Structures are given as structure tokens and as C-alpha cells.
């Protein structure tokens, strides 16, 4: 009886830990990671390069892969400030590198994030020049 209770308690704590962490069982919680944005400041319409990891996700569902190149699908996008880059703004998107045109609408010192398969990177500083 003690073993069953101990097992049930461990299971309850595991489930509670998963719920508190905000992820589902089997979800490692690891999203896209931005290592470098170059340049760190650009005007709308200029191309920038984002280097990092997991831009195509661990098991792409909404991002299609063809070798090391994946095409942006409905769930993958770049956000700079309050503006998101359109599909036409993305020149290339691989698991470790994205080339994208800075969208219009963002201005000044702001942040940039990558969203892939519903997971969002940590924001990095970026400046949209006038």
C-alpha cells in the first residue's frame, strides 16, 4: 500500500511540475535559439541574417523540410517590435540561419523574435533605423 501511494504521489508531482512549467508530456520546452543578428540595426527593406538553432523545430509539423532547407509555413515567422515579416520578406529559412527583409512598421530600438512550430525564441535587441 505504501508503494502504491508513493508511486501515485510521484506521478502527481510530475504532472504538477509539467503543468507549472507550461509544457506537455514529451515537450522538452526547447524552442528556437537566436545566437546572432547581423546587422544589429537596419532600415525597413534591408536584409538581415539571423543565426541560431532549431528554426525548423525538433519535429517539424508546420515547417516543411527539404534536406537542410525548410520553407516557412503558417506557424513560422519573424517579429520585429510590433511588425511581423511577411512570407515574401523571407529570403531563406534553414534550421540554423534565416535571411529576412526588415518589415515596415517597426521603428527605433526594439526586439526581434523567431517563432517556429508555436515556440518563440528569447527576444534579442534590434534597432530599426529611420
C-alpha positions as CSV (number, residue, x, y, z in Angstrom):
1,X,0.0,0.0,0.0
2,X,2.8,2.4,0.8
3,X,4.4,1.7,-2.6
4,X,1.2,2.5,-4.5
5,X,0.8,5.7,-2.5
6,X,4.4,6.7,-3.1
7,X,4.0,6.0,-6.8
8,X,0.8,8.0,-7.1
9,X,2.4,10.9,-5.2
10,X,5.4,10.9,-7.5
11,X,3.1,10.8,-10.6
12,X,1.0,13.7,-9.2
13,X,4.2,15.8,-8.5
14,X,5.4,15.0,-12.1
15,X,2.1,16.1,-13.6
16,X,2.1,19.2,-11.4
17,X,5.6,20.1,-12.5
18,X,4.8,19.7,-16.1
19,X,1.7,22.0,-15.7
20,X,3.7,24.6,-13.9
21,X,6.4,24.5,-16.5
22,X,3.8,25.2,-19.2
23,X,4.7,22.2,-21.4
24,X,3.0,19.0,-22.2
25,X,4.5,15.5,-21.6
26,X,7.1,14.8,-24.2
27,X,7.6,18.6,-24.8
28,X,11.2,19.4,-23.9
29,X,10.4,23.2,-23.9
30,X,13.3,24.0,-26.2
31,X,12.3,26.5,-28.9
32,X,14.3,28.4,-31.5
33,X,17.5,30.0,-30.2
34,X,19.0,33.2,-31.7
35,X,22.8,33.4,-31.5
36,X,23.5,36.4,-33.8
37,X,21.6,39.0,-35.7
38,X,23.6,40.9,-38.4
39,X,23.4,43.7,-38.7
40,X,22.1,44.7,-35.3
41,X,20.5,47.8,-36.8
42,X,18.9,48.3,-40.3
43,X,16.2,50.2,-42.2
44,X,12.9,48.7,-43.3
45,X,13.5,47.0,-46.6
46,X,17.1,45.9,-45.8
47,X,18.0,42.3,-45.4
48,X,19.3,40.9,-42.2
49,X,20.6,37.5,-41.2
50,X,19.6,35.6,-38.1
51,X,21.9,32.7,-37.0
52,X,21.0,30.2,-34.3
53,X,19.4,26.8,-33.9
54,X,16.1,25.0,-34.1
55,X,14.5,27.4,-36.5
56,X,12.8,24.4,-38.2
57,X,11.8,22.8,-34.9
58,X,12.7,19.4,-33.5
59,X,9.9,17.5,-35.4
60,X,8.6,20.0,-37.9
61,X,4.8,19.7,-38.3
62,X,4.1,23.2,-39.8
63,X,7.5,23.9,-41.3
64,X,8.4,21.7,-44.3
65,X,11.9,20.4,-44.7
66,X,13.9,19.6,-47.8
67,X,17.3,18.5,-46.7
68,X,18.7,21.3,-44.6
69,X,16.3,23.9,-46.1
70,X,12.8,24.4,-44.8
71,X,10.1,26.6,-46.2
72,X,8.2,28.9,-43.9
73,X,4.7,27.6,-43.3
74,X,1.9,29.1,-41.3
75,X,3.5,28.8,-37.9
76,X,7.0,30.1,-38.6
77,X,7.6,33.9,-38.6
78,X,9.9,36.7,-37.6
79,X,8.6,39.5,-35.4
80,X,10.5,42.8,-35.0
81,X,8.8,45.1,-32.5
82,X,5.1,45.0,-33.4
83,X,5.7,44.1,-37.0
84,X,5.9,40.6,-38.5
85,X,7.8,39.8,-41.7
86,X,5.5,38.5,-44.5
87,X,6.3,35.3,-46.4
88,X,7.6,37.5,-49.2
89,X,10.1,39.1,-46.8
90,X,11.8,35.8,-46.1
91,X,14.7,35.1,-48.5
92,X,15.7,31.8,-46.9
93,X,14.9,29.8,-43.8
94,X,17.1,26.8,-42.6
95,X,17.4,25.2,-39.2
96,X,20.3,27.4,-38.3
97,X,20.0,30.5,-40.5
98,X,17.3,32.9,-41.6
99,X,17.6,35.7,-44.1
100,X,14.7,38.2,-43.9
101,X,13.9,41.7,-45.0
102,X,13.1,44.1,-42.2
103,X,9.3,44.8,-42.3
104,X,7.9,48.2,-42.4
105,X,6.1,49.5,-39.3
106,X,8.7,48.9,-36.7
107,X,10.9,51.8,-35.6
108,X,13.6,52.6,-33.2
109,X,15.1,50.4,-30.5
110,X,13.1,47.2,-30.2
111,X,13.4,43.4,-30.1
112,X,13.4,40.6,-32.6
113,X,12.0,37.1,-32.0
114,X,11.7,33.9,-34.1
115,X,8.6,31.7,-33.8
116,X,8.8,28.2,-35.2
117,X,6.2,25.4,-34.6
118,X,4.5,27.6,-32.0
119,X,7.7,28.1,-29.9
120,X,9.1,31.5,-29.5
121,X,12.8,32.4,-29.1
122,X,14.1,34.7,-26.4
123,X,14.0,38.3,-27.7
124,X,17.2,39.9,-28.9
125,X,17.8,43.7,-29.2
126,X,17.4,45.1,-32.6
127,X,17.1,48.7,-33.9
128,X,15.1,49.8,-36.9
129,X,16.7,52.9,-38.4
130,X,14.8,55.8,-39.9
